[in-house]
Amino acid sequence: MGSTQEILKTLLPFWDGIEESDRSLICENTVSHSFTAGETIHRGQECSGVIIVRSGCLRVYILSENGKDITLYRLFPGDICMLSASCVLDSITFDVSIDAEENSRCIIIGGSVFDTLSNKYKDIRIFSLETAVSRFSDVMWVMQQILFMSMDKRLAVFLIDEAARNKTDEIMLTHEQIARYIGSAREVVSRTLKYLSSEGLVEVSRKGIRIIDKAGLRELTN
């Protein structure tokens, strides 16, 4: 994806509209980090900064008092996370956590500097809000599935989306991982996969899950 400055110029639409000294300030307060799979990157309402994913995958989730977590969305190369910078978006009052789902490389813009510049430039403030708001549609979709969709439909939606994202009908995820992504229990996922398999929609093996009737799986989501 190029150097840090090239990445910032490419992904931040306000970049060319701010002063050179402020572009330098952002660069000076931007660090590169490598995270190993399972490592926690952000917890609660810390102001960890604005996270930009260069490689790998991050999982953004909320954690209940009893330790159950619900995945809100995942971040992939080129994605930007504003919810990790609570000092920039003071209207965001709920706690989110972010873990590295796999070995990942990120660049992180210091929250205090980004906050200062967002107060100086209207375009940065608008970008921050739009980036955060765009993710709330993902959050509402997750909540809608949990509250109103049957488990077989939720799992079918997940498998179809995952196949489309990876451009393959082979889903190389464990039942535990899938359960974490869709906010369920591993046993429930295993039981539902067994049902989908009995209907001839998927094939389940130790290697993962293979979609064998995509049309039938889509029909289940209607």
Backbone hydrogen bonds in HBPLUS format (Angstrom, degrees):
<---DONOR---> <-ACCEPTOR-->    atom                        ^
c    i                          cat <-CA-CA->   ^        H-A-AA   ^      H-
h    n   atom  resd res      DA  || num        DHA   H-A  angle D-A-AA Bond
n    s   type  num  typ     dist DA aas  dist angle  dist       angle   num
A0007-ILE N   A0003-SER O   2.92 MM   4  6.21 155.3  1.98 153.2 160.2     1
A0008-LEU N   A0004-THR O   2.95 MM   4  6.22 163.4  1.98 153.7 157.9     2
A0009-LYS N   A0005-GLN O   2.94 MM   4  6.11 160.2  1.98 147.8 153.3     3
A0010-THR N   A0006-GLU O   2.95 MM   4  6.10 148.2  2.06 141.3 149.9     4
A0011-LEU N   A0007-ILE O   2.90 MM   4  6.04 161.9  1.93 156.8 161.0     5
A0012-LEU N   A0008-LEU O   2.91 MM   4  5.53 148.9  2.01 145.3 150.9     6
A0015-TRP N   A0012-LEU O   3.03 MM   3  5.53 168.9  2.04 124.1 127.2     7
A0017-GLY N   A0014-PHE O   2.89 MM   3  5.30 147.0  2.00 114.5 125.3     8
A0022-ASP N   A0019-GLU O   3.03 MM   3  5.26 126.1  2.33 100.8 114.6     9
A0023-ARG N   A0019-GLU O   2.99 MM   4  6.40 147.0  2.10 149.3 159.5    10
A0024-SER N   A0020-GLU O   2.94 MM   4  6.21 155.3  2.01 148.2 154.8    11
A0025-LEU N   A0021-SER O   2.96 MM   4  6.17 143.8  2.09 132.9 143.2    12
A0026-ILE N   A0022-ASP O   3.01 MM   4  6.24 154.8  2.08 143.3 148.3    13
A0027-CYS N   A0023-ARG O   3.06 MM   4  6.35 164.9  2.08 148.1 152.1    14
A0028-GLU N   A0024-SER O   2.87 MM   4  6.08 156.9  1.92 150.4 156.8    15
A0029-ASN N   A0025-LEU O   3.13 MM   4  6.28 132.5  2.37 137.3 148.8    16
A0029-ASN N   A0026-ILE O   3.07 MM   3  5.17 133.9  2.29  98.6 111.6    17
A0030-THR N   A0027-CYS O   3.24 MM   3  5.12 157.4  2.30 109.8 107.7    18
A0110-GLY N   A0029-ASN O   2.90 MM  81  5.50 162.5  1.93 155.6 161.5    19
A0031-VAL N   A0108-ILE O   3.06 MM  77  5.44 157.7  2.12 142.8 144.6    20
A0108-ILE N   A0031-VAL O   2.84 MM  77  5.44 159.1  1.88 156.7 163.5    21
A0033-HIS N   A0106-CYS O   2.83 MM  73  5.36 164.7  1.85 157.5 159.6    22
A0106-CYS N   A0033-HIS O   2.86 MM  73  5.36 166.3  1.88 160.5 165.1    23
A0035-PHE N   A0104-SER O   2.76 MM  69  5.20 167.5  1.78 156.7 160.8    24
A0104-SER N   A0035-PHE O   2.84 MM  69  5.20 159.8  1.88 149.1 156.1    25
A0039-GLU N   A0036-THR O   2.98 MM   3  5.59 160.9  2.02 144.0 145.5    26
A0038-GLY N   A0100-ALA O   2.67 MM  62  5.34 172.2  1.68 158.6 158.2    27
A0100-ALA N   A0039-GLU O   2.89 MM  61  5.47 158.2  1.94 155.5 162.6    28
A0041-ILE N   A0098-ILE O   2.75 MM  57  5.44 166.9  1.76 155.1 159.0    29
A0042-HIS N   A0098-ILE O   3.23 MM  56  4.94 158.9  2.28 135.4 136.4    30
A0098-ILE N   A0042-HIS O   2.89 MM  56  4.94 159.8  1.93 138.7 137.9    31
A0048-SER N   A0084-SER O   2.84 MM  36  5.52 122.4  2.18 167.7 175.0    32
A0049-GLY N   A0084-SER O   3.29 MM  35  5.82 136.2  2.50 123.8 123.6    33
A0050-VAL N   A0109-ILE O   2.92 MM  59  5.01 147.4  2.03 145.2 148.5    34
A0109-ILE N   A0050-VAL O   2.90 MM  59  5.01 159.8  1.94 144.7 146.1    35
A0051-ILE N   A0081-CYS O   3.23 MM  30  5.09 149.0  2.33 144.7 145.2    36
A0081-CYS N   A0051-ILE O   2.78 MM  30  5.09 162.2  1.81 153.8 159.4    37
A0052-ILE N   A0107-ILE O   2.87 MM  55  5.31 159.8  1.91 163.7 169.7    38
A0107-ILE N   A0052-ILE O   2.94 MM  55  5.31 157.9  1.99 150.3 157.4    39
A0053-VAL N   A0079-ASP O   3.05 MM  26  5.64 164.9  2.07 162.3 166.9    40
A0078-GLY N   A0053-VAL O   2.77 MM  25  5.51 173.0  1.77 151.9 150.3    41
A0054-ARG N   A0105-ARG O   2.78 MM  51  5.36 158.5  1.83 149.9 152.6    42
A0055-SER N   A0105-ARG O   3.14 MM  50  5.12 153.6  2.21 140.2 139.6    43
A0105-ARG N   A0055-SER O   3.04 MM  50  5.12 151.7  2.12 122.5 129.4    44
A0101-GLU N   A0057-CYS O   2.80 MM  44  5.44 148.3  1.90 140.4 149.8    45
A0058-LEU N   A0075-LEU O   2.98 MM  17  5.01 158.6  2.03 139.6 146.6    46
A0075-LEU N   A0058-LEU O   2.83 MM  17  5.01 159.7  1.87 140.6 146.6    47
A0059-ARG N   A0099-ASP O   2.80 MM  40  5.34 163.4  1.83 157.3 162.9    48
A0099-ASP N   A0059-ARG O   3.03 MM  40  5.34 154.6  2.10 146.5 152.4    49
A0060-VAL N   A0073-TYR O   2.97 MM  13  5.57 171.5  1.98 171.6 173.2    50
A0072-LEU N   A0060-VAL O   2.78 MM  12  5.68 161.9  1.82 147.3 153.3    51
A0073-TYR N   A0060-VAL O   3.41 MM  13  5.57 159.3  2.46 141.1 144.5    52
A0061-TYR N   A0097-SER O   2.89 MM  36  5.37 163.5  1.92 153.9 158.9    53
A0097-SER N   A0061-TYR O   2.79 MM  36  5.37 164.4  1.81 162.4 166.9    54
A0062-ILE N   A0070-ILE O   3.09 MM   8  5.51 155.3  2.15 145.3 149.1    55
A0070-ILE N   A0062-ILE O   2.99 MM   8  5.51 154.2  2.05 152.2 160.3    56
A0064-SER N   A0068-LYS O   2.77 MM   4  5.27 170.3  1.78 156.6 160.0    57
A0067-GLY N   A0064-SER O   3.04 MM   3  5.26 160.5  2.08 110.9 114.0    58
A0079-ASP N   A0076-PHE O   2.85 MM   3  5.55 159.6  1.89 154.7 157.5    59
A0085-ALA N   A0082-MET O   2.90 MM   3  5.48 162.8  1.93 121.9 125.4    60
A0088-VAL N   A0085-ALA O   2.98 MM   3  5.57 152.2  2.06 114.9 123.0    61
A0089-LEU N   A0085-ALA O   3.35 MM   4  6.75 156.3  2.41 147.5 153.9    62
A0092-ILE N   A0089-LEU O   3.04 MM   3  5.72 167.1  2.06 120.4 124.5    63
A0114-PHE N   A0110-GLY O   3.10 MM   4  6.30 164.5  2.13 153.7 158.5    64
A0115-ASP N   A0111-GLY O   2.83 MM   4  5.97 152.5  1.90 148.2 156.2    65
A0116-THR N   A0112-SER O   2.96 MM   4  6.17 158.9  2.01 144.4 149.7    66
A0117-LEU N   A0113-VAL O   3.02 MM   4  6.27 162.5  2.05 152.0 156.0    67
A0118-SER N   A0114-PHE O   2.86 MM   4  5.98 141.3  2.01 140.4 151.6    68
A0119-ASN N   A0115-ASP O   3.14 MM   4  6.40 137.9  2.33 143.6 153.1    69
A0121-TYR N   A0117-LEU O   2.79 MM   4  5.96 155.5  1.85 153.0 158.1    70
A0125-ARG N   A0121-TYR O   3.26 MM   4  6.62 160.0  2.30 148.5 153.8    71
A0126-ILE N   A0122-LYS O   2.90 MM   4  6.17 161.6  1.93 156.6 161.6    72
A0127-PHE N   A0123-ASP O   2.95 MM   4  6.06 156.5  2.00 138.9 145.8    73
A0128-SER N   A0124-ILE O   2.93 MM   4  6.13 158.6  1.97 149.2 154.5    74
A0129-LEU N   A0125-ARG O   3.07 MM   4  6.33 164.3  2.09 151.2 154.6    75
A0130-GLU N   A0126-ILE O   2.85 MM   4  6.01 166.2  1.87 155.3 159.7    76
A0131-THR N   A0127-PHE O   2.89 MM   4  5.95 157.8  1.94 149.2 155.0    77
A0132-ALA N   A0128-SER O   3.11 MM   4  6.31 158.4  2.16 144.6 150.2    78
A0133-VAL N   A0129-LEU O   2.82 MM   4  5.97 169.7  1.83 155.8 159.3    79
A0134-SER N   A0130-GLU O   2.94 MM   4  5.94 153.7  2.01 142.4 149.0    80
A0135-ARG N   A0132-ALA O   3.06 MM   3  5.46 140.4  2.22 106.5 117.3    81
A0136-PHE N   A0133-VAL O   2.94 MM   3  5.13 139.5  2.11 102.9 115.0    82
A0138-ASP N   A0135-ARG O   3.03 MM   3  5.19 123.2  2.36  98.4 112.4    83
A0139-VAL N   A0135-ARG O   3.05 MM   4  6.47 153.3  2.12 145.9 153.7    84
A0140-MET N   A0136-PHE O   2.85 MM   4  6.04 162.1  1.88 147.7 151.7    85
A0141-TRP N   A0137-SER O   3.00 MM   4  6.11 148.3  2.11 138.5 147.0    86
A0142-VAL N   A0138-ASP O   3.03 MM   4  6.32 154.0  2.10 147.1 153.5    87
A0143-MET N   A0139-VAL O   3.00 MM   4  6.33 162.3  2.03 151.2 155.9    88
A0144-GLN N   A0140-MET O   2.84 MM   4  5.99 152.7  1.91 144.2 152.2    89
A0145-GLN N   A0141-TRP O   3.02 MM   4  6.24 156.0  2.08 145.5 151.2    90
A0146-ILE N   A0142-VAL O   3.02 MM   4  6.31 165.9  2.04 154.3 157.6    91
A0147-LEU N   A0143-MET O   2.91 MM   4  6.01 162.0  1.94 151.2 156.1    92
A0148-PHE N   A0144-GLN O   2.87 MM   4  5.67 158.7  1.92 146.8 152.8    93
A0149-MET N   A0145-GLN O   3.01 MM   4  4.84 152.0  2.09 127.4 132.4    94
A0154-ARG N   A0150-SER O   2.99 MM   4  6.27 162.5  2.02 155.6 160.9    95
A0155-LEU N   A0151-MET O   2.95 MM   4  6.12 162.9  1.97 152.8 157.0    96
A0156-ALA N   A0152-ASP O   2.98 MM   4  6.08 152.5  2.05 139.3 147.2    97
A0157-VAL N   A0153-LYS O   2.92 MM   4  6.15 161.9  1.95 153.6 157.7    98
A0158-PHE N   A0154-ARG O   3.03 MM   4  6.26 160.2  2.06 146.7 152.1    99
A0159-LEU N   A0155-LEU O   2.95 MM   4  6.16 166.2  1.97 153.1 156.2   100
A0160-ILE N   A0156-ALA O   3.01 MM   4  6.17 163.4  2.04 151.9 156.2   101
A0161-ASP N   A0157-VAL O   2.98 MM   4  6.13 164.9  2.01 151.6 156.0   102
A0162-GLU N   A0158-PHE O   2.85 MM   4  5.99 159.7  1.89 152.9 159.1   103
A0163-ALA N   A0159-LEU O   2.94 MM   4  6.04 156.6  2.00 144.8 151.0   104
A0164-ALA N   A0160-ILE O   3.01 MM   4  6.21 156.0  2.07 146.2 152.6   105
A0165-ARG N   A0161-ASP O   2.93 MM   4  6.13 156.6  1.99 147.6 154.1   106
A0166-ASN N   A0162-GLU O   3.05 MM   4  6.19 159.3  2.09 147.6 152.4   107
A0167-LYS N   A0163-ALA O   2.77 MM   4  5.56 114.8  2.20 135.4 151.2   108
A0168-THR N   A0163-ALA O   3.14 MM   5  5.16 146.3  2.26 137.0 144.6   109
A0211-ILE N   A0169-ASP O   2.96 MM  42  5.22 161.6  1.99 144.8 149.7   110
A0171-ILE N   A0209-ILE O   2.66 MM  38  5.01 172.5  1.67 166.0 166.1   111
A0209-ILE N   A0171-ILE O   3.00 MM  38  5.01 162.5  2.03 138.1 143.9   112
A0178-ILE N   A0174-THR O   3.08 MM   4  6.39 165.9  2.10 153.2 156.4   113
A0179-ALA N   A0175-HIS O   2.95 MM   4  6.08 159.1  1.99 144.7 150.8   114
A0180-ARG N   A0176-GLU O   3.07 MM   4  6.30 151.1  2.15 142.8 150.2   115
A0181-TYR N   A0177-GLN O   2.98 MM   4  6.30 150.8  2.07 148.7 157.0   116
A0182-ILE N   A0178-ILE O   3.00 MM   4  6.27 152.5  2.08 155.5 161.9   117
A0183-GLY N   A0179-ALA O   2.95 MM   4  5.76 110.9  2.44 139.6 152.9   118
A0184-SER N   A0179-ALA O   2.90 MM   5  4.76 171.0  1.91 139.8 142.9   119
A0188-VAL N   A0185-ALA O   3.07 MM   3  5.30 120.2  2.44 101.8 116.2   120
A0189-VAL N   A0185-ALA O   3.04 MM   4  6.40 159.8  2.08 156.7 162.5   121
A0190-SER N   A0186-ARG O   2.88 MM   4  6.13 165.2  1.90 157.6 161.5   122
A0191-ARG N   A0187-GLU O   2.98 MM   4  6.13 156.2  2.04 142.7 149.2   123
A0192-THR N   A0188-VAL O   2.93 MM   4  6.13 155.6  1.99 147.4 154.0   124
A0193-LEU N   A0189-VAL O   2.84 MM   4  6.04 156.2  1.90 152.6 159.3   125
A0194-LYS N   A0190-SER O   3.02 MM   4  6.19 149.6  2.11 141.4 149.5   126
A0195-TYR N   A0191-ARG O   3.13 MM   4  6.46 146.8  2.25 138.6 147.0   127
A0196-LEU N   A0192-THR O   2.91 MM   4  6.25 161.6  1.94 151.5 155.9   128
A0197-SER N   A0193-LEU O   2.83 MM   4  5.99 150.0  1.92 145.9 154.4   129
A0198-SER N   A0194-LYS O   2.97 MM   4  6.19 151.1  2.06 140.7 148.3   130
A0199-GLU N   A0195-TYR O   3.07 MM   4  6.36 133.0  2.30 142.4 155.0   131
A0201-LEU N   A0196-LEU O   3.00 MM   5  5.46 159.8  2.04 167.0 160.6   132
A0200-GLY N   A0197-SER O   2.96 MM   3  5.09 159.1  2.00 106.6 112.6   133
A0212-ILE N   A0201-LEU O   2.98 MM  11  5.52 158.8  2.03 134.1 139.2   134
A0213-ASP N   A0201-LEU O   3.16 MM  12  4.70 141.8  2.31 139.0 128.6   135
A0203-GLU N   A0210-ARG O   2.76 MM   7  5.08 148.2  1.86 145.5 156.1   136
A0210-ARG N   A0203-GLU O   2.87 MM   7  5.08 161.2  1.90 148.2 154.4   137
A0205-SER N   A0208-GLY O   2.95 MM   3  5.39 170.3  1.95 168.8 168.3   138
A0208-GLY N   A0205-SER O   3.21 MM   3  5.39 139.7  2.38 100.5 110.8   139
A0217-LEU N   A0213-ASP O   2.99 MM   4  6.26 150.0  2.08 145.8 154.8   140
A0218-ARG N   A0214-LYS O   2.86 MM   4  6.11 155.4  1.92 149.3 155.6   141
A0219-GLU N   A0215-ALA O   2.92 MM   4  6.15 154.2  1.98 145.7 153.2   142
A0220-LEU N   A0216-GLY O   3.13 MM   4  6.35 140.5  2.29 137.0 146.5   143
A0221-THR N   A0218-ARG O   2.96 MM   3  5.23 137.5  2.14 103.0 115.0   144
A0222-ASN N   A0219-GLU O   3.26 MM   3  5.45 154.5  2.33 102.8 110.2   145
